């Protein structure tokens, strides 16, 4: 299993971010061929330091294989997702690719 993990810093305007993320970006991303599952987590507390965490949101995009992930990213839908991401959250997001360890 392979994943793309997107980590988002705290946005200045959370309402505006959420509106775009859940109503525009999420639906675009969900159409990527080969995407098996998309899990979104909102962080609520920094356990070690207390208070609001530095990170706001995490999205895990899960594929059956690294080949499926690469193919999905190269698709028109994958390119549209990337273009949209850079347009609304390019300064907030860190993207990582990984493989599940058994």
Phi and psi restraints in degrees (range 20) as a CNS / XPLOR table:
assign (resid 1 and name C) (resid 2 and name N)
       (resid 2 and name CA) (resid 2 and name C) 1.0 -122.5 20.0 2
assign (resid 2 and name N) (resid 2 and name CA)
       (resid 2 and name C) (resid 3 and name N) 1.0 152.2 20.0 2
assign (resid 2 and name C) (resid 3 and name N)
       (resid 3 and name CA) (resid 3 and name C) 1.0 -137.5 20.0 2
assign (resid 3 and name N) (resid 3 and name CA)
       (resid 3 and name C) (resid 4 and name N) 1.0 148.5 20.0 2
assign (resid 3 and name C) (resid 4 and name N)
       (resid 4 and name CA) (resid 4 and name C) 1.0 -108.7 20.0 2
assign (resid 4 and name N) (resid 4 and name CA)
       (resid 4 and name C) (resid 5 and name N) 1.0 127.3 20.0 2
assign (resid 4 and name C) (resid 5 and name N)
       (resid 5 and name CA) (resid 5 and name C) 1.0 -115.1 20.0 2
assign (resid 5 and name N) (resid 5 and name CA)
       (resid 5 and name C) (resid 6 and name N) 1.0 125.3 20.0 2
assign (resid 5 and name C) (resid 6 and name N)
       (resid 6 and name CA) (resid 6 and name C) 1.0 -109.3 20.0 2
assign (resid 6 and name N) (resid 6 and name CA)
       (resid 6 and name C) (resid 7 and name N) 1.0 122.5 20.0 2
assign (resid 6 and name C) (resid 7 and name N)
       (resid 7 and name CA) (resid 7 and name C) 1.0 -111.5 20.0 2
assign (resid 7 and name N) (resid 7 and name CA)
       (resid 7 and name C) (resid 8 and name N) 1.0 125.4 20.0 2
assign (resid 7 and name C) (resid 8 and name N)
       (resid 8 and name CA) (resid 8 and name C) 1.0 -110.5 20.0 2
assign (resid 8 and name N) (resid 8 and name CA)
       (resid 8 and name C) (resid 9 and name N) 1.0 130.9 20.0 2
assign (resid 8 and name C) (resid 9 and name N)
       (resid 9 and name CA) (resid 9 and name C) 1.0 -70.8 20.0 2
assign (resid 9 and name N) (resid 9 and name CA)
       (resid 9 and name C) (resid 10 and name N) 1.0 166.9 20.0 2
assign (resid 9 and name C) (resid 10 and name N)
       (resid 10 and name CA) (resid 10 and name C) 1.0 -61.0 20.0 2
assign (resid 10 and name N) (resid 10 and name CA)
       (resid 10 and name C) (resid 11 and name N) 1.0 122.0 20.0 2
assign (resid 10 and name C) (resid 11 and name N)
       (resid 11 and name CA) (resid 11 and name C) 1.0 -79.0 20.0 2
assign (resid 11 and name N) (resid 11 and name CA)
       (resid 11 and name C) (resid 12 and name N) 1.0 154.7 20.0 2
assign (resid 11 and name C) (resid 12 and name N)
       (resid 12 and name CA) (resid 12 and name C) 1.0 -65.8 20.0 2
assign (resid 12 and name N) (resid 12 and name CA)
       (resid 12 and name C) (resid 13 and name N) 1.0 -41.9 20.0 2
assign (resid 12 and name C) (resid 13 and name N)
       (resid 13 and name CA) (resid 13 and name C) 1.0 -116.7 20.0 2
assign (resid 13 and name N) (resid 13 and name CA)
       (resid 13 and name C) (resid 14 and name N) 1.0 93.9 20.0 2
assign (resid 13 and name C) (resid 14 and name N)
       (resid 14 and name CA) (resid 14 and name C) 1.0 -63.7 20.0 2
assign (resid 14 and name N) (resid 14 and name CA)
       (resid 14 and name C) (resid 15 and name N) 1.0 -38.7 20.0 2
assign (resid 14 and name C) (resid 15 and name N)
       (resid 15 and name CA) (resid 15 and name C) 1.0 -61.8 20.0 2
assign (resid 15 and name N) (resid 15 and name CA)
       (resid 15 and name C) (resid 16 and name N) 1.0 -46.2 20.0 2
assign (resid 15 and name C) (resid 16 and name N)
       (resid 16 and name CA) (resid 16 and name C) 1.0 -64.8 20.0 2
assign (resid 16 and name N) (resid 16 and name CA)
       (resid 16 and name C) (resid 17 and name N) 1.0 -42.7 20.0 2
assign (resid 16 and name C) (resid 17 and name N)
       (resid 17 and name CA) (resid 17 and name C) 1.0 -59.8 20.0 2
assign (resid 17 and name N) (resid 17 and name CA)
       (resid 17 and name C) (resid 18 and name N) 1.0 -51.5 20.0 2
assign (resid 17 and name C) (resid 18 and name N)
       (resid 18 and name CA) (resid 18 and name C) 1.0 -59.9 20.0 2
assign (resid 18 and name N) (resid 18 and name CA)
       (resid 18 and name C) (resid 19 and name N) 1.0 -41.9 20.0 2
assign (resid 18 and name C) (resid 19 and name N)
       (resid 19 and name CA) (resid 19 and name C) 1.0 -56.7 20.0 2
assign (resid 19 and name N) (resid 19 and name CA)
       (resid 19 and name C) (resid 20 and name N) 1.0 -49.2 20.0 2
assign (resid 19 and name C) (resid 20 and name N)
       (resid 20 and name CA) (resid 20 and name C) 1.0 -71.4 20.0 2
assign (resid 20 and name N) (resid 20 and name CA)
       (resid 20 and name C) (resid 21 and name N) 1.0 -45.0 20.0 2
assign (resid 20 and name C) (resid 21 and name N)
       (resid 21 and name CA) (resid 21 and name C) 1.0 -59.7 20.0 2
assign (resid 21 and name N) (resid 21 and name CA)
       (resid 21 and name C) (resid 22 and name N) 1.0 -51.5 20.0 2
assign (resid 21 and name C) (resid 22 and name N)
       (resid 22 and name CA) (resid 22 and name C) 1.0 -82.4 20.0 2
assign (resid 22 and name N) (resid 22 and name CA)
       (resid 22 and name C) (resid 23 and name N) 1.0 -24.7 20.0 2
assign (resid 22 and name C) (resid 23 and name N)
       (resid 23 and name CA) (resid 23 and name C) 1.0 -103.0 20.0 2
assign (resid 23 and name N) (resid 23 and name CA)
       (resid 23 and name C) (resid 24 and name N) 1.0 -17.8 20.0 2
assign (resid 23 and name C) (resid 24 and name N)
       (resid 24 and name CA) (resid 24 and name C) 1.0 -121.6 20.0 2
assign (resid 24 and name N) (resid 24 and name CA)
       (resid 24 and name C) (resid 25 and name N) 1.0 -61.6 20.0 2
assign (resid 24 and name C) (resid 25 and name N)
       (resid 25 and name CA) (resid 25 and name C) 1.0 -65.8 20.0 2
assign (resid 25 and name N) (resid 25 and name CA)
       (resid 25 and name C) (resid 26 and name N) 1.0 -47.2 20.0 2
assign (resid 25 and name C) (resid 26 and name N)
       (resid 26 and name CA) (resid 26 and name C) 1.0 -56.4 20.0 2
assign (resid 26 and name N) (resid 26 and name CA)
       (resid 26 and name C) (resid 27 and name N) 1.0 -50.4 20.0 2
assign (resid 26 and name C) (resid 27 and name N)
       (resid 27 and name CA) (resid 27 and name C) 1.0 -61.5 20.0 2
assign (resid 27 and name N) (resid 27 and name CA)
       (resid 27 and name C) (resid 28 and name N) 1.0 -34.8 20.0 2
assign (resid 27 and name C) (resid 28 and name N)
       (resid 28 and name CA) (resid 28 and name C) 1.0 -64.5 20.0 2
assign (resid 28 and name N) (resid 28 and name CA)
       (resid 28 and name C) (resid 29 and name N) 1.0 -48.5 20.0 2
assign (resid 28 and name C) (resid 29 and name N)
       (resid 29 and name CA) (resid 29 and name C) 1.0 -63.6 20.0 2
assign (resid 29 and name N) (resid 29 and name CA)
       (resid 29 and name C) (resid 30 and name N) 1.0 -38.4 20.0 2
assign (resid 29 and name C) (resid 30 and name N)
       (resid 30 and name CA) (resid 30 and name C) 1.0 -61.4 20.0 2
assign (resid 30 and name N) (resid 30 and name CA)
       (resid 30 and name C) (resid 31 and name N) 1.0 -18.4 20.0 2
assign (resid 30 and name C) (resid 31 and name N)
       (resid 31 and name CA) (resid 31 and name C) 1.0 -87.8 20.0 2
assign (resid 31 and name N) (resid 31 and name CA)
       (resid 31 and name C) (resid 32 and name N) 1.0 -1.8 20.0 2
assign (resid 31 and name C) (resid 32 and name N)
       (resid 32 and name CA) (resid 32 and name C) 1.0 -64.8 20.0 2
assign (resid 32 and name N) (resid 32 and name CA)
       (resid 32 and name C) (resid 33 and name N) 1.0 126.1 20.0 2
assign (resid 32 and name C) (resid 33 and name N)
       (resid 33 and name CA) (resid 33 and name C) 1.0 -59.6 20.0 2
assign (resid 33 and name N) (resid 33 and name CA)
       (resid 33 and name C) (resid 34 and name N) 1.0 137.8 20.0 2
assign (resid 33 and name C) (resid 34 and name N)
       (resid 34 and name CA) (resid 34 and name C) 1.0 87.9 20.0 2
assign (resid 34 and name N) (resid 34 and name CA)
       (resid 34 and name C) (resid 35 and name N) 1.0 -11.3 20.0 2
assign (resid 34 and name C) (resid 35 and name N)
       (resid 35 and name CA) (resid 35 and name C) 1.0 -69.0 20.0 2
assign (resid 35 and name N) (resid 35 and name CA)
       (resid 35 and name C) (resid 36 and name N) 1.0 118.4 20.0 2
assign (resid 35 and name C) (resid 36 and name N)
       (resid 36 and name CA) (resid 36 and name C) 1.0 -85.9 20.0 2
assign (resid 36 and name N) (resid 36 and name CA)
       (resid 36 and name C) (resid 37 and name N) 1.0 -42.2 20.0 2
assign (resid 36 and name C) (resid 37 and name N)
       (resid 37 and name CA) (resid 37 and name C) 1.0 -154.9 20.0 2
assign (resid 37 and name N) (resid 37 and name CA)
       (resid 37 and name C) (resid 38 and name N) 1.0 149.0 20.0 2
assign (resid 37 and name C) (resid 38 and name N)
       (resid 38 and name CA) (resid 38 and name C) 1.0 -130.9 20.0 2
assign (resid 38 and name N) (resid 38 and name CA)
       (resid 38 and name C) (resid 39 and name N) 1.0 118.7 20.0 2
assign (resid 38 and name C) (resid 39 and name N)
       (resid 39 and name CA) (resid 39 and name C) 1.0 -114.4 20.0 2
assign (resid 39 and name N) (resid 39 and name CA)
       (resid 39 and name C) (resid 40 and name N) 1.0 128.6 20.0 2
assign (resid 39 and name C) (resid 40 and name N)
       (resid 40 and name CA) (resid 40 and name C) 1.0 -116.3 20.0 2
assign (resid 40 and name N) (resid 40 and name CA)
       (resid 40 and name C) (resid 41 and name N) 1.0 130.7 20.0 2
assign (resid 40 and name C) (resid 41 and name N)
       (resid 41 and name CA) (resid 41 and name C) 1.0 -122.9 20.0 2
assign (resid 41 and name N) (resid 41 and name CA)
       (resid 41 and name C) (resid 42 and name N) 1.0 129.8 20.0 2
assign (resid 41 and name C) (resid 42 and name N)
       (resid 42 and name CA) (resid 42 and name C) 1.0 -100.4 20.0 2
assign (resid 42 and name N) (resid 42 and name CA)
       (resid 42 and name C) (resid 43 and name N) 1.0 126.7 20.0 2
assign (resid 42 and name C) (resid 43 and name N)
       (resid 43 and name CA) (resid 43 and name C) 1.0 -81.8 20.0 2
assign (resid 43 and name N) (resid 43 and name CA)
       (resid 43 and name C) (resid 44 and name N) 1.0 138.2 20.0 2
assign (resid 43 and name C) (resid 44 and name N)
       (resid 44 and name CA) (resid 44 and name C) 1.0 -117.6 20.0 2
assign (resid 44 and name N) (resid 44 and name CA)
       (resid 44 and name C) (resid 45 and name N) 1.0 -20.8 20.0 2
assign (resid 44 and name C) (resid 45 and name N)
       (resid 45 and name CA) (resid 45 and name C) 1.0 -156.8 20.0 2
assign (resid 45 and name N) (resid 45 and name CA)
       (resid 45 and name C) (resid 46 and name N) 1.0 143.5 20.0 2
assign (resid 45 and name C) (resid 46 and name N)
       (resid 46 and name CA) (resid 46 and name C) 1.0 -90.3 20.0 2
assign (resid 46 and name N) (resid 46 and name CA)
       (resid 46 and name C) (resid 47 and name N) 1.0 108.1 20.0 2
assign (resid 46 and name C) (resid 47 and name N)
       (resid 47 and name CA) (resid 47 and name C) 1.0 -64.5 20.0 2
assign (resid 47 and name N) (resid 47 and name CA)
       (resid 47 and name C) (resid 48 and name N) 1.0 -42.1 20.0 2
assign (resid 47 and name C) (resid 48 and name N)
       (resid 48 and name CA) (resid 48 and name C) 1.0 -75.4 20.0 2
assign (resid 48 and name N) (resid 48 and name CA)
       (resid 48 and name C) (resid 49 and name N) 1.0 -42.4 20.0 2
assign (resid 48 and name C) (resid 49 and name N)
       (resid 49 and name CA) (resid 49 and name C) 1.0 -101.2 20.0 2
assign (resid 49 and name N) (resid 49 and name CA)
       (resid 49 and name C) (resid 50 and name N) 1.0 -12.7 20.0 2
assign (resid 49 and name C) (resid 50 and name N)
       (resid 50 and name CA) (resid 50 and name C) 1.0 75.6 20.0 2
assign (resid 50 and name N) (resid 50 and name CA)
       (resid 50 and name C) (resid 51 and name N) 1.0 165.9 20.0 2
assign (resid 50 and name C) (resid 51 and name N)
       (resid 51 and name CA) (resid 51 and name C) 1.0 74.8 20.0 2
assign (resid 51 and name N) (resid 51 and name CA)
       (resid 51 and name C) (resid 52 and name N) 1.0 -163.7 20.0 2
assign (resid 51 and name C) (resid 52 and name N)
       (resid 52 and name CA) (resid 52 and name C) 1.0 -70.8 20.0 2
assign (resid 52 and name N) (resid 52 and name CA)
       (resid 52 and name C) (resid 53 and name N) 1.0 134.5 20.0 2
assign (resid 52 and name C) (resid 53 and name N)
       (resid 53 and name CA) (resid 53 and name C) 1.0 -74.4 20.0 2
assign (resid 53 and name N) (resid 53 and name CA)
       (resid 53 and name C) (resid 54 and name N) 1.0 160.6 20.0 2
assign (resid 53 and name C) (resid 54 and name N)
       (resid 54 and name CA) (resid 54 and name C) 1.0 -68.4 20.0 2
assign (resid 54 and name N) (resid 54 and name CA)
       (resid 54 and name C) (resid 55 and name N) 1.0 -31.7 20.0 2
assign (resid 54 and name C) (resid 55 and name N)
       (resid 55 and name CA) (resid 55 and name C) 1.0 -95.8 20.0 2
assign (resid 55 and name N) (resid 55 and name CA)
       (resid 55 and name C) (resid 56 and name N) 1.0 146.0 20.0 2
assign (resid 55 and name C) (resid 56 and name N)
       (resid 56 and name CA) (resid 56 and name C) 1.0 -102.8 20.0 2
assign (resid 56 and name N) (resid 56 and name CA)
       (resid 56 and name C) (resid 57 and name N) 1.0 -46.5 20.0 2
assign (resid 56 and name C) (resid 57 and name N)
       (resid 57 and name CA) (resid 57 and name C) 1.0 -144.5 20.0 2
assign (resid 57 and name N) (resid 57 and name CA)
       (resid 57 and name C) (resid 58 and name N) 1.0 150.9 20.0 2
assign (resid 57 and name C) (resid 58 and name N)
       (resid 58 and name CA) (resid 58 and name C) 1.0 -131.9 20.0 2
assign (resid 58 and name N) (resid 58 and name CA)
       (resid 58 and name C) (resid 59 and name N) 1.0 135.3 20.0 2
assign (resid 58 and name C) (resid 59 and name N)
       (resid 59 and name CA) (resid 59 and name C) 1.0 -122.7 20.0 2
assign (resid 59 and name N) (resid 59 and name CA)
       (resid 59 and name C) (resid 60 and name N) 1.0 126.3 20.0 2
assign (resid 59 and name C) (resid 60 and name N)
       (resid 60 and name CA) (resid 60 and name C) 1.0 -105.9 20.0 2
assign (resid 60 and name N) (resid 60 and name CA)
       (resid 60 and name C) (resid 61 and name N) 1.0 121.9 20.0 2
assign (resid 60 and name C) (resid 61 and name N)
       (resid 61 and name CA) (resid 61 and name C) 1.0 -110.2 20.0 2
assign (resid 61 and name N) (resid 61 and name CA)
       (resid 61 and name C) (resid 62 and name N) 1.0 113.7 20.0 2
assign (resid 61 and name C) (resid 62 and name N)
       (resid 62 and name CA) (resid 62 and name C) 1.0 -105.9 20.0 2
assign (resid 62 and name N) (resid 62 and name CA)
       (resid 62 and name C) (resid 63 and name N) 1.0 132.3 20.0 2
assign (resid 62 and name C) (resid 63 and name N)
       (resid 63 and name CA) (resid 63 and name C) 1.0 -124.2 20.0 2
assign (resid 63 and name N) (resid 63 and name CA)
       (resid 63 and name C) (resid 64 and name N) 1.0 156.6 20.0 2
assign (resid 63 and name C) (resid 64 and name N)
       (resid 64 and name CA) (resid 64 and name C) 1.0 -67.0 20.0 2
assign (resid 64 and name N) (resid 64 and name CA)
       (resid 64 and name C) (resid 65 and name N) 1.0 -31.5 20.0 2
assign (resid 64 and name C) (resid 65 and name N)
       (resid 65 and name CA) (resid 65 and name C) 1.0 -151.3 20.0 2
assign (resid 65 and name N) (resid 65 and name CA)
       (resid 65 and name C) (resid 66 and name N) 1.0 165.9 20.0 2
assign (resid 65 and name C) (resid 66 and name N)
       (resid 66 and name CA) (resid 66 and name C) 1.0 -64.8 20.0 2
assign (resid 66 and name N) (resid 66 and name CA)
       (resid 66 and name C) (resid 67 and name N) 1.0 -33.6 20.0 2
assign (resid 66 and name C) (resid 67 and name N)
       (resid 67 and name CA) (resid 67 and name C) 1.0 -63.9 20.0 2
assign (resid 67 and name N) (resid 67 and name CA)
       (resid 67 and name C) (resid 68 and name N) 1.0 -43.2 20.0 2
assign (resid 67 and name C) (resid 68 and name N)
       (resid 68 and name CA) (resid 68 and name C) 1.0 -62.6 20.0 2
assign (resid 68 and name N) (resid 68 and name CA)
       (resid 68 and name C) (resid 69 and name N) 1.0 -40.8 20.0 2
assign (resid 68 and name C) (resid 69 and name N)
       (resid 69 and name CA) (resid 69 and name C) 1.0 -61.8 20.0 2
assign (resid 69 and name N) (resid 69 and name CA)
       (resid 69 and name C) (resid 70 and name N) 1.0 -50.6 20.0 2
assign (resid 69 and name C) (resid 70 and name N)
       (resid 70 and name CA) (resid 70 and name C) 1.0 -60.9 20.0 2
assign (resid 70 and name N) (resid 70 and name CA)
       (resid 70 and name C) (resid 71 and name N) 1.0 -42.6 20.0 2
assign (resid 70 and name C) (resid 71 and name N)
       (resid 71 and name CA) (resid 71 and name C) 1.0 -63.9 20.0 2
assign (resid 71 and name N) (resid 71 and name CA)
       (resid 71 and name C) (resid 72 and name N) 1.0 -42.8 20.0 2
assign (resid 71 and name C) (resid 72 and name N)
       (resid 72 and name CA) (resid 72 and name C) 1.0 -61.9 20.0 2
assign (resid 72 and name N) (resid 72 and name CA)
       (resid 72 and name C) (resid 73 and name N) 1.0 -41.2 20.0 2
assign (resid 72 and name C) (resid 73 and name N)
       (resid 73 and name CA) (resid 73 and name C) 1.0 -66.4 20.0 2
assign (resid 73 and name N) (resid 73 and name CA)
       (resid 73 and name C) (resid 74 and name N) 1.0 -30.5 20.0 2
assign (resid 73 and name C) (resid 74 and name N)
       (resid 74 and name CA) (resid 74 and name C) 1.0 -83.2 20.0 2
assign (resid 74 and name N) (resid 74 and name CA)
       (resid 74 and name C) (resid 75 and name N) 1.0 -11.9 20.0 2
assign (resid 74 and name C) (resid 75 and name N)
       (resid 75 and name CA) (resid 75 and name C) 1.0 -70.4 20.0 2
assign (resid 75 and name N) (resid 75 and name CA)
       (resid 75 and name C) (resid 76 and name N) 1.0 164.5 20.0 2
assign (resid 75 and name C) (resid 76 and name N)
       (resid 76 and name CA) (resid 76 and name C) 1.0 -58.2 20.0 2
assign (resid 76 and name N) (resid 76 and name CA)
       (resid 76 and name C) (resid 77 and name N) 1.0 -39.7 20.0 2
assign (resid 76 and name C) (resid 77 and name N)
       (resid 77 and name CA) (resid 77 and name C) 1.0 -67.0 20.0 2
assign (resid 77 and name N) (resid 77 and name CA)
       (resid 77 and name C) (resid 78 and name N) 1.0 -38.8 20.0 2
assign (resid 77 and name C) (resid 78 and name N)
       (resid 78 and name CA) (resid 78 and name C) 1.0 -64.8 20.0 2
assign (resid 78 and name N) (resid 78 and name CA)
       (resid 78 and name C) (resid 79 and name N) 1.0 -41.6 20.0 2
assign (resid 78 and name C) (resid 79 and name N)
       (resid 79 and name CA) (resid 79 and name C) 1.0 -66.2 20.0 2
assign (resid 79 and name N) (resid 79 and name CA)
       (resid 79 and name C) (resid 80 and name N) 1.0 -39.0 20.0 2
assign (resid 79 and name C) (resid 80 and name N)
       (resid 80 and name CA) (resid 80 and name C) 1.0 -64.6 20.0 2
assign (resid 80 and name N) (resid 80 and name CA)
       (resid 80 and name C) (resid 81 and name N) 1.0 -39.7 20.0 2
assign (resid 80 and name C) (resid 81 and name N)
       (resid 81 and name CA) (resid 81 and name C) 1.0 -63.2 20.0 2
assign (resid 81 and name N) (resid 81 and name CA)
       (resid 81 and name C) (resid 82 and name N) 1.0 -45.5 20.0 2
assign (resid 81 and name C) (resid 82 and name N)
       (resid 82 and name CA) (resid 82 and name C) 1.0 -62.7 20.0 2
assign (resid 82 and name N) (resid 82 and name CA)
       (resid 82 and name C) (resid 83 and name N) 1.0 -41.7 20.0 2
assign (resid 82 and name C) (resid 83 and name N)
       (resid 83 and name CA) (resid 83 and name C) 1.0 -63.6 20.0 2
assign (resid 83 and name N) (resid 83 and name CA)
       (resid 83 and name C) (resid 84 and name N) 1.0 -45.0 20.0 2
assign (resid 83 and name C) (resid 84 and name N)
       (resid 84 and name CA) (resid 84 and name C) 1.0 -63.0 20.0 2
assign (resid 84 and name N) (resid 84 and name CA)
       (resid 84 and name C) (resid 85 and name N) 1.0 -43.5 20.0 2
assign (resid 84 and name C) (resid 85 and name N)
       (resid 85 and name CA) (resid 85 and name C) 1.0 -56.6 20.0 2
assign (resid 85 and name N) (resid 85 and name CA)
       (resid 85 and name C) (resid 86 and name N) 1.0 -48.3 20.0 2
assign (resid 85 and name C) (resid 86 and name N)
       (resid 86 and name CA) (resid 86 and name C) 1.0 -65.5 20.0 2
assign (resid 86 and name N) (resid 86 and name CA)
       (resid 86 and name C) (resid 87 and name N) 1.0 -29.9 20.0 2
assign (resid 86 and name C) (resid 87 and name N)
       (resid 87 and name CA) (resid 87 and name C) 1.0 -72.3 20.0 2
assign (resid 87 and name N) (resid 87 and name CA)
       (resid 87 and name C) (resid 88 and name N) 1.0 -33.1 20.0 2
assign (resid 87 and name C) (resid 88 and name N)
       (resid 88 and name CA) (resid 88 and name C) 1.0 -112.1 20.0 2
assign (resid 88 and name N) (resid 88 and name CA)
       (resid 88 and name C) (resid 89 and name N) 1.0 -17.3 20.0 2
assign (resid 88 and name C) (resid 89 and name N)
       (resid 89 and name CA) (resid 89 and name C) 1.0 -145.8 20.0 2
assign (resid 89 and name N) (resid 89 and name CA)
       (resid 89 and name C) (resid 90 and name N) 1.0 21.5 20.0 2
assign (resid 89 and name C) (resid 90 and name N)
       (resid 90 and name CA) (resid 90 and name C) 1.0 -56.4 20.0 2
assign (resid 90 and name N) (resid 90 and name CA)
       (resid 90 and name C) (resid 91 and name N) 1.0 -32.1 20.0 2
assign (resid 90 and name C) (resid 91 and name N)
       (resid 91 and name CA) (resid 91 and name C) 1.0 -88.3 20.0 2
assign (resid 91 and name N) (resid 91 and name CA)
       (resid 91 and name C) (resid 92 and name N) 1.0 -3.7 20.0 2
assign (resid 91 and name C) (resid 92 and name N)
       (resid 92 and name CA) (resid 92 and name C) 1.0 -109.3 20.0 2
assign (resid 92 and name N) (resid 92 and name CA)
       (resid 92 and name C) (resid 93 and name N) 1.0 -18.1 20.0 2
assign (resid 92 and name C) (resid 93 and name N)
       (resid 93 and name CA) (resid 93 and name C) 1.0 -106.0 20.0 2
assign (resid 93 and name N) (resid 93 and name CA)
       (resid 93 and name C) (resid 94 and name N) 1.0 144.3 20.0 2
assign (resid 93 and name C) (resid 94 and name N)
       (resid 94 and name CA) (resid 94 and name C) 1.0 -121.0 20.0 2
assign (resid 94 and name N) (resid 94 and name CA)
       (resid 94 and name C) (resid 95 and name N) 1.0 128.8 20.0 2
assign (resid 94 and name C) (resid 95 and name N)
       (resid 95 and name CA) (resid 95 and name C) 1.0 -110.6 20.0 2
assign (resid 95 and name N) (resid 95 and name CA)
       (resid 95 and name C) (resid 96 and name N) 1.0 136.2 20.0 2
assign (resid 95 and name C) (resid 96 and name N)
       (resid 96 and name CA) (resid 96 and name C) 1.0 -134.0 20.0 2
assign (resid 96 and name N) (resid 96 and name CA)
       (resid 96 and name C) (resid 97 and name N) 1.0 147.8 20.0 2
assign (resid 96 and name C) (resid 97 and name N)
       (resid 97 and name CA) (resid 97 and name C) 1.0 -115.9 20.0 2
assign (resid 97 and name N) (resid 97 and name CA)
       (resid 97 and name C) (resid 98 and name N) 1.0 137.0 20.0 2
assign (resid 97 and name C) (resid 98 and name N)
       (resid 98 and name CA) (resid 98 and name C) 1.0 -150.5 20.0 2
assign (resid 98 and name N) (resid 98 and name CA)
       (resid 98 and name C) (resid 99 and name N) 1.0 169.2 20.0 2
assign (resid 98 and name C) (resid 99 and name N)
       (resid 99 and name CA) (resid 99 and name C) 1.0 -119.5 20.0 2
assign (resid 99 and name N) (resid 99 and name CA)
       (resid 99 and name C) (resid 100 and name N) 1.0 139.8 20.0 2
assign (resid 99 and name C) (resid 100 and name N)
       (resid 100 and name CA) (resid 100 and name C) 1.0 -66.6 20.0 2
assign (resid 100 and name N) (resid 100 and name CA)
       (resid 100 and name C) (resid 101 and name N) 1.0 138.0 20.0 2
assign (resid 100 and name C) (resid 101 and name N)
       (resid 101 and name CA) (resid 101 and name C) 1.0 -98.0 20.0 2
assign (resid 101 and name N) (resid 101 and name CA)
       (resid 101 and name C) (resid 102 and name N) 1.0 129.7 20.0 2
